[in-house]
Amino acid sequence: MTAPHPRGDVPRKKPSAERAAKRLSTLARKWGYLISTTAYVPHPPDEIERELRVLAGSLFDAVVSEPPDLEAAAAAGGRLVELRCVGSDSLRRSLEILGKALLREPELHRVDGLAERVVLVLGALSSGYGEMLREDIQKRQEGLSRALLKVEQETRQKQVITRAQFEAVFTGSASGVALTELDGRVLRANAALAKTLNRTPAEIASMTLFDLVHPEDVEQLREDYRDLVAGKLHRLRAGRRLVGKDGEPMWATFAASVVRDAVGAPRQLITIVDDDTEVSLLQRRLSHQALHDVLTGLPNRQFFSTRLENLLREADPARGVTLFHLDLDGFSRIAGGLGPDLGDRVLRGVAAKLKAVFEGEKALVARLGADEFGVLVQNGEDTPGVVALVRRITHELAEAEYVDGDRGVAVSAAIGVVHRPPRDVTPAELLRASDLTLRRVQAAGGQWGLFDRELDRRDRHDFGLAASMAGAWENGEIDVAYRPLVRPDGEEVAGVEARLRWTHPAEGVLSHETCVRLAAETGLALPLGTWLLRTAAERLAASGASVPLTVELTAQQAADPELVGEIRRILDETGLAPENLRPGFPAATLTADTGEAADNLNVLTEIGVGAEIHDFADVTCLTEFPARTVRLAPGLVARREHPVAARAVTALIEAAHLAGAEVGVAGVESAEQAAWWRERGVDRVSGPPFTAVPGGLPRC
């Protein structure tokens, strides 16, 4: 029996049509996402989703029509082409998702010969897609032919005026222009070039182009022109120094190309010369700004990355280099508390301190990010060791920086160190190694750490798994499994807990804990956790098993403002009784400053949902939050035989029972352990010895 709704409302299932419409919208959204990965679709995602929802609906109607409406299916295929869903894999991915959706749609299960109808409809869809694609290609080819014909006609017309245009450009150009023989003898020079060189066109016509160039640049320019004439260069563009009549050098850009005859043989050279004396100065200033941090004056990440390769190659082979990667601790709090202007002064102070620390070394100090700095040291005979340099850095940073009169600010930093990497390491690999080392130090709460090849290999392996997780979820490799929650005597199933299970083609079966950890690293924690909650409830309801369902929430889920609404919808759609759905809140989220998780737990309790508190190790939770069940923290469970831990466990169990809550324990590995917990009054346990899952649900 379903318990009365606390507010007097009786949970109702949504009408069949409404559920079908929702599934149709979900299908359209997933279909649109898959197509967007195979082709560039020149429409906003919401517009594509609306179009695909209409197409999906027409295909569903085509399947149930008598006979199947193949014309409508073919029209849907043509519409896909009109929407430009024409990537190399667009049709295949569309057929895959549509085939699964049509065969799995509950509303179609009553249709006789459903599989044959789906094949016919998808075949018609493919046929319409192919026909429309053929017509589209034919139209484009015809358009291209007409365009080529038009170009040919225009080309003939342009040939008539080309010489006139050349003369107009040659004489009126603000840039200097010289027409020369292949050996550099000047045939013609315009007035702009003569003005730049402070000579007359007649004077220039009696010279070679190389007579106008600074002597130190002549040989290089000759070689460039030889390559141009030989066809090694399609077009020459190079900076060279010109020499005017007064002998004063000036920077100029040479842009040269070959004038060929009708059969393609080189006949003449045309060179455009731009005076870049002022521009060159400006470019050098801009180049410096582009490669240096404006605030601190240090090289930026781009310059640092570019220089790494040369510095690695130039380093002493026996001593190598050392890379220090720093991230200031809590700088956002400093900037937020003091204001951005004073925060900038702190960053400038850090830059100055790092330069002072490495002043006597061959070192490149750079600002790599907002509050990240990098230092590459070319180790020499007298270079201090890593520990000594780290101590210098931390000591120097700890010196107070007076940024507002009498306000002294000191900073600290986490430091990842890569000491003497291989000389053939690439700059990208070296920076990635230092970054991973830095993140590992921060995760451990330390101050500094050395690069560890084995830990780096493990982290990269985990990153690879995390990166492939979204695709694995999409492909069905990640599924829901259940583990039984039993009374300590092992004879009665008190509930089930839904868990993630990833069947990886290379790694084998990955555990729920691994899935949760990787999801947190890739931003999938909330959507994957929500999917687990909904899917587990739907499958439990479909199995007919009438046992409570526990689903451990991630920290993001527990504090999600949409959690209560999502659970209400799940209860309405599955028909589960509120007391039989038991979301597990991590204890740490309930005592967080934000309070969102605590609010969610209280509201769920008000509507009758049997919320649980997991990782329970502090009786304070019992005084502030109502909970039907608490689960002891894994750390206490693992140390249960220690005298101190055993007494603490007993006290926690008694306190939970006094508060009216049951006590659960996960990770029980034997009947002896189950008996140990039974003696202490635990109400339910889970672990490898207990395998009976009701309702034929898959066991994890």
C-alpha positions in Angstrom: 0.0 0.0 0.0 1.2 3.5 -0.8 1.4 5.7 2.3 -0.9 8.8 2.3 0.8 11.8 0.9 1.7 14.3 3.7 -0.1 17.1 2.0 -3.2 15.1 1.1 -2.2 14.6 -2.5 -2.5 11.1 -3.9 0.4 10.3 -6.2 -0.8 9.6 -9.7 0.9 8.1 -12.7 1.2 10.4 -15.7 -1.1 9.6 -18.5 0.3 7.3 -21.2 0.3 10.0 -23.8 2.2 12.3 -21.5 4.8 9.7 -20.8 5.1 8.9 -24.5 5.6 12.6 -25.2 8.3 12.8 -22.6 10.1 9.8 -24.0 9.8 11.3 -27.5 11.5 14.5 -26.2 14.2 12.5 -24.6 14.8 10.6 -27.8 14.9 13.8 -29.8 17.5 15.3 -27.4 19.7 12.3 -27.5 19.3 12.0 -31.3 20.3 15.6 -31.8 23.3 15.2 -29.6 24.5 12.1 -31.5 24.0 13.9 -34.9 25.9 17.0 -33.7 29.0 14.7 -33.1 28.9 13.5 -36.7 28.1 16.7 -38.7 28.1 20.4 -38.6 24.4 21.3 -38.2 23.7 25.0 -39.1 20.8 25.3 -36.6 20.6 26.0 -32.9 20.3 22.9 -30.7 16.8 23.7 -29.5 15.6 24.1 -33.1 17.2 20.8 -34.1 15.6 19.1 -31.1 12.1 20.4 -32.2 12.6 19.2 -35.7 13.8 15.8 -34.6 11.0 15.4 -32.2 8.5 15.9 -35.1 10.4 13.4 -37.2 10.6 10.9 -34.4 6.8 11.3 -33.9 6.1 10.7 -37.6 8.3 7.6 -37.6 6.4 6.2 -34.6 3.1 6.9 -36.5 4.5 5.3 -39.6 5.2 2.1 -37.7 1.7 1.8 -36.3 0.0 2.7 -39.6 -1.7 -0.1 -41.5 0.1 -0.7 -43.7 3.3 1.0 -42.4 3.5 4.6 -43.9 6.7 4.3 -45.9 6.2 7.6 -47.7 6.2 9.5 -44.4 9.3 7.6 -43.3 11.0 8.5 -46.6 10.0 12.1 -46.2 11.5 12.1 -42.7 14.8 10.9 -44.3 14.7 13.7 -46.8 14.0 16.2 -44.0 17.3 15.0 -42.3 19.2 16.0 -45.5 17.4 19.4 -45.6 18.5 20.0 -42.0 22.1 19.3 -43.2 22.5 16.2 -40.9 24.7 14.7 -43.6 27.9 13.7 -41.8 29.6 10.5 -42.7 28.1 8.7 -39.7 24.8 10.7 -39.4 22.5 8.2 -41.0 24.1 5.2 -39.3 23.9 6.8 -35.8 20.3 7.9 -36.6 19.3 4.3 -37.6 20.9 2.9 -34.4 19.1 5.2 -32.0 15.8 5.1 -33.8 15.9 1.3 -34.1 16.5 0.9 -30.4 13.8 3.5 -29.5 11.1 2.0 -31.8 11.7 -1.6 -30.6 11.8 -0.5 -26.9 8.8 1.9 -27.0 6.2 0.4 -24.6 3.4 1.9 -26.6 4.4 -0.1 -29.7 4.7 -3.5 -27.9 1.1 -4.3 -28.8 1.8 -3.9 -32.5 2.0 -7.2 -34.4 5.2 -7.8 -36.4 6.9 -4.8 -34.7 10.4 -5.8 -35.8 9.4 -6.2 -39.5 7.6 -2.9 -39.4 10.6 -1.1 -37.9 12.9 -2.6 -40.5 10.5 -1.4 -43.3 10.2 2.1 -41.8 13.9 2.5 -41.3 14.6 1.2 -44.8 12.2 3.8 -46.2 13.9 6.5 -44.0 17.3 5.4 -45.5 15.9 5.5 -49.0 14.4 9.0 -48.6 17.7 10.1 -47.1 19.7 8.7 -50.0 17.4 10.1 -52.6 17.3 13.6 -51.1 21.1 13.5 -50.7 21.5 12.5 -54.3 19.3 15.4 -55.5 21.1 17.8 -53.2 24.5 16.8 -54.6 23.2 17.0 -58.2 21.9 20.5 -57.5 25.2 21.6 -56.0 27.1 20.2 -59.0 24.8 22.0 -61.4 25.4 25.2 -59.5 29.1 24.7 -59.5 29.1 24.1 -63.3 27.2 27.3 -63.8 29.6 29.2 -61.5 32.6 27.9 -63.5 31.1 28.9 -66.7 30.4 32.4 -65.4 34.0 32.6 -64.0 35.4 31.7 -67.5 33.3 34.4 -69.1 34.3 37.0 -66.5 38.0 36.0 -66.9 37.9 36.7 -70.6 36.4 40.1 -69.9 39.0 40.8 -67.2 41.9 40.1 -69.5 40.9 43.1 -71.5 41.3 45.5 -68.6 44.0 43.7 -66.6 46.8 45.7 -68.2 45.1 49.0 -67.6 44.5 48.0 -64.0 48.1 47.0 -63.6 49.2 50.4 -64.8 46.8 52.1 -62.5 48.0 50.1 -59.5 51.7 50.4 -60.5 51.7 54.1 -60.8 49.2 55.0 -58.1 50.3 52.5 -55.4 51.4 54.0 -52.1 53.8 51.0 -51.8 57.0 50.9 -53.8 56.8 48.6 -56.8 59.7 47.4 -59.0 59.4 45.2 -62.1 62.8 43.4 -62.7 64.4 40.8 -64.8 65.1 37.4 -63.3 68.6 38.5 -62.4 67.4 41.5 -60.5 67.9 44.3 -63.1 65.2 46.9 -62.7 63.0 47.4 -65.7 60.5 49.8 -64.1 60.1 51.5 -60.7 57.1 53.5 -59.5 57.2 56.9 -57.8 56.5 55.5 -54.4 59.7 53.4 -54.4 61.7 56.3 -55.7 60.4 58.5 -52.8 61.2 55.9 -50.2 64.8 55.6 -51.5 65.1 59.4 -52.1 66.0 58.6 -55.7 64.3 59.2 -59.1 62.6 56.4 -61.1 65.3 56.9 -63.8 68.1 56.4 -61.3 66.5 53.2 -60.0 66.0 51.9 -63.5 69.8 51.9 -64.1 70.4 49.7 -61.0 69.7 46.2 -59.8 67.4 45.4 -57.0 70.3 44.2 -55.0 72.0 47.6 -55.3 69.2 49.0 -53.2 69.6 46.5 -50.3 71.9 46.7 -47.3 75.1 44.8 -48.1 74.6 42.3 -45.2 71.2 41.3 -46.6 72.2 41.0 -50.3 73.2 37.3 -50.3 70.2 36.1 -48.4 67.9 38.1 -50.7 69.6 36.6 -53.8 69.1 33.1 -52.4 65.4 33.9 -51.8 64.9 35.1 -55.3 66.7 32.0 -56.8 64.3 29.8 -54.8 61.4 31.9 -56.0 62.4 31.5 -59.7 63.1 27.8 -59.2 59.6 27.3 -57.9 60.8 26.3 -54.4 58.8 29.3 -53.1 55.4 30.2 -54.4 55.6 33.7 -53.0 58.4 35.5 -51.1 57.7 37.7 -48.2 60.7 38.8 -46.1 62.0 41.7 -44.0 65.1 43.3 -45.3 67.0 46.6 -44.9 67.0 49.1 -47.7 69.7 51.8 -48.3 68.6 55.2 -49.4 70.6 57.8 -51.4 71.9 59.2 -48.1 73.2 55.7 -47.0 70.7 55.5 -44.1 69.3 51.9 -43.6 65.6 51.4 -43.2 63.5 48.4 -42.5 61.2 47.2 -45.3 59.1 44.2 -46.2 59.7 42.6 -49.6 56.8 40.8 -51.2 57.9 39.3 -54.5 56.3 36.9 -57.0 57.2 35.5 -60.5 55.5 36.8 -63.6 55.1 33.7 -65.9 54.2 33.4 -69.6 51.3 31.4 -71.1 53.2 28.1 -70.7 54.3 28.8 -67.1 57.9 29.7 -67.7 59.3 32.5 -65.5 59.9 35.8 -67.3 60.0 38.6 -64.8 59.8 39.4 -61.1 57.5 41.9 -59.5 58.4 43.2 -56.0 56.4 45.3 -53.7 58.4 47.2 -51.0 56.8 48.6 -47.9 58.7 50.9 -45.5 58.4 49.2 -42.1 60.8 51.2 -40.1 58.1 52.5 -37.7 56.0 49.4 -38.0 59.0 47.2 -37.1 59.5 49.1 -33.8 55.8 48.8 -33.0 55.8 45.0 -33.8 58.7 44.4 -31.5 56.8 46.2 -28.7 53.6 44.2 -29.5 55.6 41.0 -29.6 57.0 41.6 -26.2 53.5 42.4 -24.9 52.1 39.2 -26.5 54.8 37.0 -24.8 54.9 38.7 -21.4 52.4 39.2 -18.6 51.3 42.8 -18.5 50.9 42.8 -14.7 54.2 41.3 -13.6 56.4 41.8 -16.7 57.3 38.1 -16.5 57.2 35.8 -19.6 53.8 34.3 -20.0 52.8 30.6 -20.6 53.2 30.9 -24.3 56.7 32.3 -24.1 57.6 29.8 -21.4 56.4 26.8 -23.4 58.3 28.1 -26.5 61.5 28.5 -24.6 61.3 25.1 -22.8 62.5 23.1 -25.8 65.6 25.2 -26.3 66.4 25.3 -22.6 66.1 21.6 -22.3 68.5 21.1 -25.2 71.0 23.7 -23.9 71.1 22.3 -20.4 74.1 20.4 -19.0 73.5 16.7 -19.9 74.7 15.5 -16.6 72.7 17.9 -14.4 69.7 18.7 -16.5 67.0 21.1 -15.5 64.4 21.4 -12.6 60.9 22.8 -13.1 59.1 24.3 -10.2 55.3 24.8 -10.8 53.7 27.0 -8.1 50.1 27.7 -7.3 49.4 30.3 -4.6 47.3 29.1 -1.7 44.0 30.8 -1.2 44.8 33.7 -3.5 41.1 34.2 -4.4 40.4 34.9 -0.8 43.3 37.5 -0.7 42.0 39.2 -3.8 38.4 39.0 -2.6 39.3 40.4 0.8 41.7 43.1 -0.3 40.2 44.0 -3.7 41.6 43.4 -7.2 44.1 46.3 -7.1 45.8 45.2 -3.9 45.6 41.6 -5.2 47.6 42.7 -8.3 50.2 44.2 -6.0 50.6 40.9 -4.2 51.1 39.1 -7.6 53.8 41.7 -8.6 55.4 41.1 -5.2 55.4 37.3 -5.7 57.0 37.8 -9.1 59.7 40.0 -7.7 60.4 37.5 -4.9 60.8 34.6 -7.3 63.2 36.6 -9.4 65.2 37.4 -6.3 65.3 33.7 -5.2 66.7 32.6 -8.5 68.8 35.7 -9.3 72.1 33.8 -9.1 70.9 30.9 -11.2 70.3 30.3 -14.9 66.5 30.4 -14.5 63.5 31.4 -16.4 60.6 32.7 -14.2 57.2 33.0 -15.8 53.6 33.6 -14.8 51.6 30.6 -16.2 48.1 31.6 -15.1 46.0 33.7 -12.7 47.9 32.7 -9.6 50.3 30.1 -11.1 54.0 30.6 -11.7 56.7 28.5 -13.2 60.5 28.5 -12.8 62.8 26.4 -15.0 66.3 26.2 -13.6 69.3 25.0 -15.7 71.2 23.1 -13.1 74.9 23.9 -12.7 77.7 22.8 -10.5 76.7 25.3 -7.7 73.0 25.0 -8.1 71.4 24.2 -4.7 69.4 21.1 -4.3 65.6 20.9 -4.7 64.9 21.0 -1.0 67.1 24.0 -0.5 65.4 25.9 -3.4 61.9 25.0 -2.1 62.9 26.3 1.3 64.1 29.6 -0.2 60.9 30.0 -2.1 58.6 29.3 0.8 60.8 31.5 3.1 60.7 34.4 0.7 57.0 34.2 0.0 56.3 34.1 3.8 57.8 37.5 4.2 55.0 40.0 4.6 54.2 42.2 1.7 52.9 45.6 2.8 50.3 46.5 0.3 48.3 49.2 2.1 50.5 51.1 4.5 50.5 49.0 7.6 48.7 46.0 6.1 51.1 43.2 5.6 50.2 40.2 3.5 52.1 36.9 3.3 51.3 34.1 0.9 52.2 30.5 0.6 52.2 28.2 -2.4 51.9 24.5 -3.3 54.8 23.5 -5.5 55.1 20.6 -7.9 58.7 19.8 -8.8 60.0 17.9 -11.8 63.7 17.3 -11.3 66.0 16.4 -14.1 63.4 15.1 -16.7 64.7 13.3 -19.8 66.3 15.6 -22.4 63.9 14.3 -25.1 60.8 15.2 -23.1 58.5 17.6 -25.0 57.5 20.9 -23.5 53.9 19.8 -23.4 54.8 16.6 -21.5 57.0 18.4 -19.1 54.3 21.0 -18.2 51.7 18.2 -18.0 53.9 16.3 -15.5 54.5 19.4 -13.4 50.8 20.2 -13.4 49.8 16.7 -12.3 52.5 16.8 -9.6 51.1 20.1 -8.4 47.5 18.9 -8.3 48.6 15.8 -6.4 50.3 17.9 -3.8 47.2 20.1 -3.4 44.9 17.0 -3.2 47.1 15.6 -0.4 47.2 19.0 1.4 51.0 19.2 1.3 53.4 22.0 0.4 55.5 20.5 -2.3 56.2 17.2 -4.0 58.5 15.6 -6.6 57.2 14.1 -9.8 56.6 10.4 -9.4 56.6 8.4 -12.7 54.4 5.6 -11.3 51.9 8.0 -9.8 51.9 10.0 -13.1 51.2 6.8 -15.0 48.4 6.0 -12.7 46.9 9.5 -12.9 47.1 9.5 -16.7 45.4 6.1 -16.8 42.6 7.5 -14.6 42.3 10.6 -16.7 42.0 8.3 -19.8 39.2 6.4 -18.1 37.5 9.6 -17.0 37.6 11.0 -20.5 36.0 7.9 -22.0 33.3 7.8 -19.3 30.6 9.8 -21.1 30.9 7.7 -24.2 30.8 4.5 -22.1 27.6 5.7 -20.5 26.1 6.5 -23.9 27.0 3.1 -25.2 25.5 1.2 -22.3 28.7 0.0 -20.8 27.7 1.7 -17.5 24.6 0.0 -15.9 22.8 -0.3 -12.7 23.3 -3.3 -10.3 22.0 -4.0 -6.9 23.5 -5.4 -3.7 21.2 -6.9 -0.9 21.0 -5.2 2.5 20.3 -8.0 5.0 19.8 -8.6 8.6 23.0 -9.6 10.4 21.8 -13.2 10.7 21.7 -13.3 6.8 18.2 -14.7 6.7 16.1 -11.7 5.8 16.6 -9.1 3.0 15.9 -5.7 4.5 16.4 -3.8 1.3 18.6 -3.3 -1.8 21.2 -0.7 -2.7 21.6 0.5 -6.3 25.2 0.9 -7.5 26.9 1.7 -10.7 28.8 -1.0 -12.7 31.0 -0.2 -15.6 31.8 -3.2 -17.8 34.9 -1.8 -19.6 36.1 -3.7 -22.7 39.8 -3.6 -21.6 39.7 -3.0 -17.8 36.9 -5.5 -16.9 34.2 -4.6 -14.4 34.9 -1.2 -12.6 33.3 -0.7 -9.2 30.7 1.8 -8.1 33.4 3.7 -6.1 35.6 4.0 -9.2 32.7 5.3 -11.3 31.7 7.9 -8.7 35.3 9.1 -8.4 35.8 9.4 -12.2 32.4 11.1 -12.6 33.4 13.7 -10.1 36.5 14.5 -12.1 34.6 15.0 -15.4 31.5 16.9 -14.3 29.3 13.8 -14.7 28.6 13.3 -11.0 25.3 15.1 -11.0 23.8 13.8 -14.3 25.1 10.2 -13.7 23.9 10.2 -10.1 20.4 11.4 -11.2 20.3 8.7 -13.9 21.2 6.1 -11.3 18.5 7.2 -8.9 15.8 7.2 -11.6 16.9 4.1 -13.4 17.2 2.1 -10.2 13.7 3.1 -9.0 12.2 2.3 -12.4 13.7 -1.1 -12.6 12.9 -2.0 -9.0 9.3 -1.0 -9.6 9.2 -3.1 -12.8 10.6 -6.1 -11.0 7.7 -6.3 -8.5 10.1 -6.5 -5.5 8.6 -4.7 -2.6 11.7 -3.8 -0.6 13.3 -0.4 0.3 15.7 1.0 -2.3 18.8 2.8 -1.0 20.7 5.1 -3.5 23.9 6.7 -2.2 23.9 10.4 -3.3 27.0 12.2 -4.4 27.9 15.5 -2.7 26.6 17.4 -5.8 23.3 15.5 -5.8 22.8 16.0 -2.1 23.0 19.8 -2.5 21.2 19.9 -5.8 18.2 22.3 -5.7 16.4 20.0 -8.1 16.8 16.9 -5.9 13.4 17.1 -4.2 11.5 17.8 -7.4 13.3 14.9 -9.1 12.5 12.5 -6.3 8.8 13.6 -6.4 8.7 12.9 -10.1 10.3 9.4 -9.7 7.7 8.5 -7.0 4.9 9.6 -9.2 6.1 7.8 -12.3 7.2 4.5 -10.7 4.5 4.2 -8.0 7.1 3.5 -5.3 6.0 4.3 -1.8 8.0 7.3 -0.4 9.2 5.3 2.6 10.7 2.7 0.2 13.0 5.2 -1.5 15.9 6.0 0.7 18.5 8.5 -0.7 21.7 8.4 1.3 23.2 11.8 2.2 26.9 12.0 2.9 27.2 13.3 6.5 29.8 16.0 5.5 27.3 17.6 3.1 24.7 18.1 5.9 27.1 20.1 8.0 28.4 22.2 5.1 28.1 26.0 5.3 25.8 26.3 2.4 23.0 24.2 3.9 21.4 23.0 0.6 21.8 19.3 1.5 20.3 19.8 4.9 17.3 21.6 3.4 16.8 18.8 0.9 16.9 16.1 3.6 14.4 17.9 5.8 12.0 18.4 2.9 12.2 14.8 1.8 11.6 13.7 5.4 8.4 15.9 5.5 7.0 14.1 2.4 7.7 10.7 3.8 10.9 9.7 2.0 13.1 7.6 4.2 16.4 9.6 3.9 19.6 8.0 5.2 22.8 9.5 6.5 26.0 7.8 5.2 29.6 8.0 6.5 28.1 8.4 10.0 30.7 9.1 12.6 29.3 12.0 14.7 26.2 11.9 16.8 25.7 15.6 16.1 23.9 14.6 12.9 21.3 12.8 14.9 20.5 15.8 17.0 19.9 18.1 14.0 18.6 15.9 11.1 15.9 13.2 11.0 17.0 10.0 9.4 15.5 6.6 9.1 18.9 4.9 8.8 22.5 5.7 9.4 25.5 3.9 7.8 28.7 3.8 9.7 31.8 5.5 8.1 34.1 3.1 6.3 37.1 4.2 8.4 35.4 3.1 11.6 34.2 -0.2 10.1 37.8 -1.0 8.9 39.2 -0.3 12.4 36.4 -2.0 14.4 38.8 -4.4 16.2 40.8 -1.6 17.7 39.7 -1.1 21.3 39.1 2.7 20.9 37.3 2.2 17.6 35.2 -0.6 19.0 34.0 1.5 21.9 33.2 4.4 19.6 31.3 2.1 17.2 29.2 0.7 20.1 28.5 4.3 21.4 27.4 5.4 17.9 25.1 2.4 17.4 23.4 3.1 20.8 23.0 6.8 20.0 21.5 6.0 16.6 19.0 3.6 18.2 18.2 6.1 20.8 17.4 8.6 18.0 15.0 6.0 16.4 17.3 5.2 13.5 18.5 1.9 12.2 22.2 1.3 11.7 23.8 -0.2 8.6 27.3 -1.4 7.8 28.8 -1.9 4.4 31.8 -4.1 3.5 31.0 -7.1 5.7 33.2 -9.9 4.3 32.3 -13.0 6.3 29.7 -14.6 8.5 32.0 -14.0 11.5 32.1 -10.3 10.8 28.3 -10.3 10.4 28.0 -12.0 13.8 30.3 -9.4 15.4 28.1 -6.6 14.1 24.9 -8.5 15.2 26.2 -8.6 18.7 26.6 -4.9 18.7 23.1 -4.3 17.6 23.6 -3.4 13.9 20.3 -3.7 12.0 21.5 -4.4 8.4 24.7 -5.3 6.7 26.0 -5.8 3.1 29.0 -7.4 1.5 30.2 -10.3 -0.6 28.7 -13.1 1.5 25.2 -11.9 0.8 24.0 -12.6 -2.7 20.2 -13.0 -2.7 18.7 -10.1 -4.6 14.9 -10.1 -4.9 12.9 -9.7 -8.1 15.7 -11.1 -10.4 17.5 -7.8 -10.3 21.2 -7.9 -11.4 23.6 -8.2 -8.5 26.8 -6.1 -8.3 
